[in-house]
């Protein structure tokens, strides 16, 4: 019983040490000539979640069908900035993607310090990839809040082919600037690792309580 109680306390202690949330950015800024979408089209999301330690963050970009990643030369699959522009390591990239140029420009959305390119895409809109695009960024100290806006106020930009069949860059502003076609957004969400630890801790304490009855 003592061992079970100790494990529960450790799990809850680890939960307290982890960040309370991740960030999810909405790709709803349409920079395509003629429009990749119509009205308030949401092209996808970019989630930024703390890794297993304090120096890694997991980034996942998921496009909403029928939008797909392309390589038109107008930008890259994903472009982003980090506070202080540190020297980072990018690993665990999804198949069909590789580390892109740094810095990189996403047409009307401006320049970013880091990028991921769709190396598996054909030129233009040929051989688009559906994704999702996932990778891990590692630095000395890194959190979801380390991702910052560029000079134009954009946090992420992505070169896609949208529902209208047109290609170009879409982007996200945020966090916390609302949704729809007029603004991006970063939404706090529970972190999967934290939720798992919370469940472990509560389960352990529940079992201890039952044995004490």
C-alpha positions in Angstrom: 0.0 0.0 0.0 2.9 2.4 0.8 4.4 1.8 -2.6 1.1 2.5 -4.3 0.6 5.7 -2.3 4.2 6.8 -3.2 3.6 6.2 -6.9 0.4 8.3 -6.8 2.2 11.1 -5.0 5.0 11.0 -7.6 2.6 11.0 -10.5 0.7 14.0 -9.1 4.0 15.8 -8.4 5.1 15.3 -12.0 1.8 16.6 -13.2 2.4 19.8 -11.2 5.8 20.2 -12.8 4.5 20.0 -16.4 2.9 22.9 -18.3 -0.8 23.2 -17.9 -1.7 23.6 -21.6 -0.6 23.3 -25.2 -1.4 25.8 -27.9 -3.5 25.2 -31.0 -3.4 27.8 -33.8 -6.0 28.0 -36.5 -4.9 28.5 -40.2 -7.5 30.9 -41.4 -5.6 33.7 -43.1 -5.9 33.3 -46.8 -3.0 34.8 -48.8 -3.7 32.9 -52.1 -4.3 35.0 -55.2 -8.0 34.7 -55.9 -8.4 32.8 -52.6 -7.6 29.2 -51.6 -10.9 29.2 -49.8 -14.2 31.1 -49.6 -15.5 33.2 -46.8 -14.3 32.1 -43.4 -12.6 28.9 -44.6 -10.4 27.2 -41.9 -7.6 25.4 -43.7 -6.3 23.5 -40.7 -4.5 23.8 -37.4 -1.0 23.8 -35.9 -0.7 22.3 -32.4 2.3 23.0 -30.2 2.7 20.6 -27.3 5.5 20.4 -24.6 7.6 17.3 -25.1 8.8 14.9 -22.4 11.2 17.4 -21.1 11.7 21.2 -20.8 13.8 21.5 -24.0 11.5 19.9 -26.6 8.2 20.8 -28.2 6.2 18.7 -30.6 4.6 20.5 -33.5 1.8 19.0 -35.6 0.1 20.6 -38.6 -3.1 19.1 -39.7 -4.8 20.3 -42.9 -8.6 20.0 -43.4 -9.5 18.1 -46.5 -9.4 18.8 -49.4 -6.5 21.2 -48.6 -3.0 19.6 -49.1 0.6 20.6 -48.9 2.3 21.7 -52.1 5.6 23.1 -53.3 4.9 26.2 -55.4 7.9 28.3 -54.5 5.7 30.9 -52.8 6.6 29.5 -49.4 7.2 26.3 -47.5 5.1 23.6 -45.9 5.4 25.4 -42.6 7.2 28.5 -41.5 7.6 29.7 -37.9 9.6 31.9 -35.5 11.0 31.3 -32.1 11.8 33.9 -29.4 15.5 34.8 -29.6 16.0 32.8 -32.8 18.0 30.0 -31.1 20.0 27.3 -32.9 17.6 24.4 -32.8 17.4 20.7 -33.7 14.5 19.4 -35.8 13.8 15.7 -35.7 11.1 13.1 -36.2 9.8 14.7 -39.4 6.9 13.0 -41.1 7.7 11.2 -44.3 7.8 13.5 -47.3 9.0 16.5 -45.4 12.5 17.9 -44.5 14.1 20.9 -42.9 13.7 23.9 -45.2 15.6 27.1 -45.7 16.2 29.5 -42.8 15.1 32.2 -43.1 12.2 31.6 -45.5 9.5 34.0 -47.0 5.8 33.2 -47.3 4.7 35.7 -50.0 2.3 38.3 -48.4 2.8 36.9 -44.9 6.5 37.9 -44.7 9.7 36.2 -43.5 10.1 33.6 -40.8 13.3 32.3 -39.2 12.6 28.6 -39.7 10.8 26.4 -42.2 9.9 22.8 -43.1 9.7 22.0 -46.8 7.5 19.4 -48.6 10.4 17.6 -50.2 8.0 14.8 -51.3 5.7 17.2 -53.2 6.2 17.7 -56.9 6.7 21.2 -58.3 3.7 23.5 -58.3 0.6 21.6 -57.4 1.8 18.2 -58.6 1.9 15.3 -56.2 0.5 17.2 -53.1 0.7 15.5 -49.7 -2.2 15.4 -47.3 -0.1 15.2 -44.1 -0.3 15.6 -41.2 3.1 17.1 -40.7 4.7 16.3 -37.4 8.2 17.1 -36.0 10.0 17.8 -32.7 11.9 21.0 -32.0 14.7 20.8 -29.4 16.6 23.6 -27.8 18.1 24.4 -24.3 14.7 25.6 -22.9 11.6 25.5 -25.1 7.9 25.8 -24.4 4.8 26.3 -26.6 5.0 30.0 -25.7 8.5 30.2 -27.3 6.7 30.3 -30.7 6.3 34.0 -31.6 4.9 36.1 -34.4 7.0 37.5 -37.2 7.1 41.2 -38.1 3.6 41.0 -39.7 2.0 39.4 -36.7 1.8 35.9 -38.1 2.8 32.8 -36.1 2.7 30.2 -38.8 2.4 30.1 -42.6 1.9 27.2 -45.0 2.0 26.6 -48.8 -1.1 24.7 -49.8 -3.6 23.9 -52.4 -7.1 24.8 -51.0 -10.7 23.8 -51.6 -10.9 26.2 -54.6 -8.0 24.4 -56.4 -5.8 27.5 -56.1 -2.4 27.5 -54.4 -0.6 29.8 -52.2 0.1 30.6 -48.5 -2.3 30.5 -45.6 -1.4 31.6 -42.1 -2.4 31.9 -38.5 -2.4 34.9 -36.1 -2.6 34.4 -32.4 -2.7 33.3 -29.8 -6.1 34.4 -28.5 -7.1 36.7 -31.4 -10.3 34.8 -32.2 -11.4 32.6 -35.1 -13.0 33.1 -38.5 -11.6 34.7 -41.5 -10.5 37.8 -39.7 -8.0 36.4 -37.2 -6.0 33.4 -36.3 -6.1 31.9 -32.9 -4.2 30.0 -30.2 -6.4 27.9 -28.0 -5.2 26.4 -24.7 -5.8 22.7 -24.6 -5.1 20.0 -22.0 -1.7 18.4 -22.6 -2.0 14.6 -23.2 1.0 13.8 -20.9 -0.5 15.8 -18.1 -3.9 14.1 -18.5 -2.2 10.7 -18.4 -0.3 11.6 -15.2 -3.5 13.0 -13.6 -5.3 9.7 -14.4 -2.5 7.7 -12.9 -2.4 9.7 -9.7 -6.1 9.7 -9.1 -6.4 6.0 -9.8 -3.7 5.2 -7.3 -5.2 7.4 -4.6 -8.6 5.8 -5.3 -7.2 2.3 -4.8 -5.5 3.3 -1.6 -8.7 4.8 -0.2 -10.6 1.6 -1.0 -8.0 -0.6 0.8 -8.2 1.7 3.9 -12.0 1.1 4.2 
